[in-house]
Amino acid sequence: MYDIQKIREDFPILSREVYHHPLVYLDNGATTQKPRQVIEAMVNEYYSVNANVHRGVHFLSQQATELHEASRETVRRFIGARSNSEIIFTRGTTESMNLLAFCFGEAFMKEGDEVIVSTMEHHSNIVPWQLLQKRKGIRIQVIPMNDKGELQLEEYKKLFNEHTKLVSVAHVSNVLGTVNPVREIIRIAHERDIPVAIDGAQGAPHMKVDVQALDADFYAFSGHKIYGPTGVGVLYGKEKLLDAMPPYQGGGEMIQRVSFEKTTFNTLPFKFEAGTPDYVATTGLAKALDYVSAIGMNQIQLHEQELTQYAMQQIRQIPDIHIYGEAEQKDAVISFNVGKIHHLDIGMLLDRLGIAVRTGHHCAEPLMQRLGIEGTVRASFALYNTKTEVDQLIAGLDRIAKMF
Ligand code: PLP
């Protein structure tokens, strides 16, 4: 039983008004709202536990450390990783991908080596590779997609050669909503002994992820897109690969011994976690993962799929609508334009009705170039959205279409 009213009551912000309209929050792809349970856990930690983690001899430091490491265990369980050593806390998907590109690049790539990404990547899975390209002279290969917004796996297979060192693709497109066949993408790469990194920023919040079942070599996601706080994210990596990679940043926490002659590094995962971690945010993240796990990721996915299908049916009725992303496997994101109306105008007019959507290129400019457009309006759904909110979006769009 999916009790949407009870769920909505957990999110205080959902009851506020914007321009005298009840808030309809459909910008969940950018960030999700936070349930009371997450906010309270973080406030409580600041009220009654706060102390820097690791190596503290005093009571509070030990308690804060226990909370922080228990959060790592929660993340491990949530994504089905084998060991806590494989869970690196970062600031978010962007930092996870930069860490990966830098450290994997240092360990395993040289001039002329290649990474395979896809047409529909977020800039955070493009630009870090371009930085590596500048630094080391690597090459970037791109998996094309068809007009429905699905990756072309036959073309993907042709991109492998003796220079290929890694495949790095999005689990779910933040623009098209396409759920990429990552299991198949990984299988194809592994047949050729090539590891695969998954940008799960839009995957983990919407479906059950099991990194071992997927056999993903790396998996990244952000706390704030899964009902947790900003400033924390995760990079999962297989221990063998992480062990072979050098540290990302230097400083406290990541070392074993330091002298001016020689420094040795800490064990996993601390080798990749220089400096004081955001231990209050990791508590918030763990609470968020507990929260979605209690509802059930499969239930959340069912709810969001039903909502997406309903919204797709309704939105097709809008005169002159153009929808980007009609993949068979599509989840929780609808990008569109209406006639010649600028996406920004639509976003601003919807805002006046209390409806929050995102407009622009969605940090996916190469995808916009492939689609031949400058930007779209994007409505993206979360576990607390309702059909009534979809109806409000459609009514708003109908009004705007008629106005123009
Ligand atoms: N990857 C995808 C697919 C995204 O949608 C986003 C954010 O929108 C990111 C990466 C970057 O996430 P963050 O800004 O939380 O680091």
Residues whose N, C-alpha, C, O or C-beta is under 5 A from the ligand:
A	BS01	PLP	G29 G92 T93 T94 E95 H122 S124 A170 V172 N174 D199 A201 Q202 S222
